[in-house]
Structures are given as structure tokens and as C-alpha cells.
Amino acid sequence: MRKSIIFFLAFVLVIPLTGQTVHPQISFKTTEFDFGKINEEKGKVTHSFDLVNTGGEVLMIQNVTASCGCTAPSWTKEPILPGGTGFVSVTYDPTGRPGAFRKYVMVYSNSNPGTVRLSISGEVIPKPRTIEDEYRYGMGPLRLKSNHLAFANIRNTGKSEKSMEVVNNSDEPITIEFIRIPLHIDIKAEPSTLKPKQKGLIVATYDAAAKNDYGFLIDRLNISVNGQSDRAYSMVISANIEEDFSGLSPEELANAPVVSIDNPEFKFGSLNQGERVEHDFILKNSGKSDLIIRKVKASCGCTAVNPEKSVIGPGESIAIKTVFNSAGKVGTQNKTVTIITNDPKNSKLILWVKGEVIRR
């Protein structure tokens, strides 16, 4: 009887020891949570994942990372004793994120295993769209979907038309006019007078032949609303004008100029701020007719570009002298030089000037 009692007591004492690991052990009640449907206009939602240290040593949560900037975690920073509790809290921001979502956070600790993945999910019900949401740019009572009208690619002999929706966000009629319109742009409001809450269009036509230029170009003009205008009432119109080679015959294409560059990238290493560096890009015409440089443009006023000449005969090479001035610059530099030519197969060359400017 005495031996039986001793065996029973030993068994009772051993059971809890065998059920508990000697090491720290992170244990979550659940690793997934579904918020269900949440309303965007109500803002952020938070869920706290509760945890227990089921191990035999102190547990430390070392870090928690989220899979998205829309998800922000917080957690127990203090040591968690064996049997103690803690949390990992996850906050999700639904702003501008309508629809279903599933996001993850990774929990790193001195547990074994040392990484646990938690997930949150749900569906964001978008907030009702206001006029301000739909028409983000305001010029007094006039609201526009954008202050930029982009024409993309236009052949140098052609025209293109674009339009943009606008709305009168007031209880009074408004009249729309345009100020300082470039000669190559025709722009108007249709209708020119908008009734209260009425929608209309800004319609613009871009005449590339009248512009007589090449490459990516920007024009700025001002809008007058009821005769009133200020610096904020401005609009950007952009276009990328390309030479029209569509009319060239097969024979003309076979005898066309062919542009090539020895190396499109110049790496100057490092410079002390204020120093200058020069480099000659060697441009060659490998074609059968004259290569004409239509335009040379640097991405920054800190880079000066000077080709030896603009007409290069067949088989001829020239230097594109490039000077980079590091005054006022610091850190990594990536400057470009765009060269536009009459090569029908490769009319645009991009040259790079790269390096590091060290502050003195």
C-alpha cells in the first residue's frame, strides 16, 4: 500500500513537468482574425492577439513586422514570465483601400520556433464619394479631376485633342476663361458658363507642327473663374513630340542615318561638392545619309551639353562634350542627357552621368 502511494505521488509530480517545455514557448489563442465588413469612413480598426508563455523560461518578443504600411503592430515589450500573458495588437487603416483584404504580421521571439505569422482579414465598405473626392483640384467654385492634361506621344506633323471633366461646385453660375494660351494650344470650356452643380469639359487641341519642337514638353497656363485668377488657378499641358517617319519609303529607310554611342553611361566615381567633371560621349553615324541632331536636353541645369556639330555625315563621329557641376549637390547623382535625332529606328538616345558627391 505504501509503495502504491509513493508511485502515485511521483506520477502526479511528473505530469506537469513533462507537459511544459524548459524553453520559452509563445502560444496564441488564435493566429487569425476576421474583422468582417468595416466602413472606410469610420477609420482604423484594431485587434489584439492574446498570448501565453507556456514554456519554462522568460519569453521576449523581439520584433513584429507588417506586410503593408497600412498595418501597424504593437506588442508587449516587457519580459513574459512562464505562465504569463502578453499581446500583439494589429491596427489596419482602411483609408483608400476598398474591398476585401488580408494582411499578415510576423512575430519574432526567443521561442522555438522563433517566428509566428498572424493574419487579419475583412472587407472595406468604401465611403460615399463626394465632389471633392471625384474632382480633387479646386479653383474657387470650379473643381477639376486633374490640373494636368497629358497628350502623351504626338507626331511632329500632327494634332491631338484631349478633354477633362470639370464641375461647378457652387450655387451660382460661373464663367471659365483661359489666360496666356500658347499659340500651339487651342483650349476652351464647354460650356463656357456652368450652371450651379453642372458638369462640363475642358477641351484642348495640341498642334505639334506649330510648336516646332521635339521631346517631352510642358506648357503652363492660367484659368480665370468669373474674371478672378491667382497663381493656384494654373494648369499643366504636356506632350511628347516625336518625328513622323511614317511616310518614308523602304528605300529611304534603307538609306537612313543610324545613330550609335560608344557608351551611354559615364561614371565619375566621387567628387567633392563644388568640383566639376567633364566627359566626351562619342556619337557615330553608321548610316548612309546625314544624321541630324534635332535636340539635346539635360535633366538638370547642373549638366552642360555641347555637341561638336549638329549634322554628322555617314561614317562620321563627333564628341558630345558633357560637363557636370556638383555645386549645391550632395549624395548619389543620376543625371540624364536626351539626344533626339532623325534616325527613324532610334530617334531618342538617353545618356547617363552617375556618381557620388561628397559634402565638404
MOWO-V556429 format. One record per backbone hydrogen bond with DSSP energy under -1.0 kcal/mol. CO is the residue of the C=O (numbers start at 1). NH is the residue of the N-H. If there is no record, write none. Layout:
{{CO | NH} {CO | NH}}
This chain:
{{1 | 5} {2 | 6} {3 | 7} {4 | 8} {5 | 9} {6 | 10} {7 | 11} {8 | 12} {9 | 13} {10 | 14} {11 | 15} {14 | 18} {15 | 19} {23 | 56} {25 | 54} {27 | 52} {31 | 119} {33 | 121} {36 | 123} {38 | 125} {39 | 42} {40 | 43} {45 | 92} {47 | 90} {49 | 88} {50 | 29} {51 | 86} {52 | 27} {52 | 54} {53 | 83} {59 | 80} {60 | 110} {63 | 108} {65 | 106} {68 | 71} {70 | 93} {72 | 91} {74 | 89} {80 | 59} {81 | 84} {84 | 53} {86 | 51} {87 | 76} {88 | 49} {89 | 74} {90 | 47} {91 | 72} {92 | 45} {94 | 97} {99 | 124} {101 | 122} {103 | 120} {104 | 67} {105 | 118} {106 | 65} {107 | 116} {108 | 62} {108 | 63} {114 | 109} {116 | 107} {118 | 105} {119 | 33} {120 | 103} {121 | 35} {122 | 101} {123 | 38} {124 | 99} {125 | 40} {130 | 134} {131 | 135} {137 | 144} {139 | 142} {141 | 169} {142 | 139} {143 | 167} {144 | 137} {147 | 236} {149 | 238} {152 | 240} {154 | 242} {155 | 158} {158 | 208} {160 | 206} {162 | 204} {164 | 202} {165 | 145} {166 | 200} {167 | 143} {168 | 197} {174 | 194} {175 | 226} {177 | 224} {179 | 222} {182 | 185} {184 | 207} {186 | 205} {188 | 203} {190 | 201} {192 | 176} {194 | 174} {195 | 198} {198 | 168} {200 | 166} {201 | 190} {202 | 164} {203 | 188} {204 | 162} {205 | 186} {206 | 160} {207 | 211} {208 | 212} {215 | 241} {217 | 239} {219 | 237} {221 | 235} {222 | 179} {224 | 177} {225 | 228} {228 | 225} {230 | 233} {232 | 234} {233 | 223} {235 | 221} {236 | 149} {237 | 219} {238 | 151} {239 | 217} {240 | 154} {241 | 215} {242 | 156} {245 | 248} {249 | 253} {250 | 254} {251 | 255} {253 | 256} {256 | 288} {258 | 286} {260 | 284} {264 | 352} {266 | 354} {269 | 356} {271 | 358} {272 | 275} {275 | 326} {277 | 324} {279 | 322} {281 | 320} {282 | 262} {283 | 318} {284 | 260} {285 | 315} {291 | 312} {292 | 342} {295 | 340} {297 | 338} {300 | 303} {302 | 325} {304 | 323} {306 | 321} {310 | 293} {312 | 291} {313 | 316} {316 | 285} {318 | 283} {319 | 308} {320 | 281} {321 | 306} {322 | 279} {323 | 304} {324 | 277} {326 | 329} {331 | 357} {333 | 355} {335 | 353} {336 | 299} {337 | 351} {338 | 297} {339 | 349} {340 | 294} {340 | 295} {347 | 341} {349 | 339} {351 | 337} {352 | 266} {353 | 335} {354 | 268} {355 | 333} {356 | 271} {357 | 331} {358 | 273}}
